Amino acid sequence: MNALEQVKSLGMISKVEAIAYLFRREFPECIADLKPWIQTEETEKFCDPNSIDLAFYFADGNYACQCQSILMQVRIERHCDRYQREYRVVGIKLSGYAAYQEQWQFSTTGYCEFVGMSEPILAAQTKLKNICRQILNLFNAEE
């Protein structure tokens, strides 16, 4: 689900902003998109209320990341009680795209390895893993 549509509280606004900031701190040339999915009948079928989706675009592509854009899906669990709503991240998936074709994937669940036909160079992999680790800490620090 588009990150912009997931923002229903001040706490979530600050966490989504922090995700974009963390990414842009490592890749300052990227443009963050909080609404990567166009609302159509087709995309509505795949709408997941337990996912915060963001995209990051590189105007001229990014050699280190081996792509022109990265789709980030932050999988969340909601813990609600009478007084507050908490979100816990259960995993993050990154997908790198060039010319509308997926180049690679990375997931924090499982082996935590990059797989695909054109993976990011080691320095970019380290940056992307660090971003994911910081996002996990951001959401799950209270535990």
ZIWO-V447606 format. One record per run of one state. SS is the DSSP state (H for helix, E for strand, - for the rest). FROM is the first residue (numbers start at 1). LEN is the number of residues. Records with the same first field share a line. If there is no record, write none. Layout:
SS->FROM-LEN, FROM-LEN
//
This chain:
-->1-1, 7-3, 27-3, 34-7, 45-6, 63-4, 81-4, 99-2, 108-7, 117-5, 141-3
E->2-1, 30-4, 51-12, 67-14, 85-14, 101-7, 115-2
H->3-4, 10-17, 41-4, 122-19
//
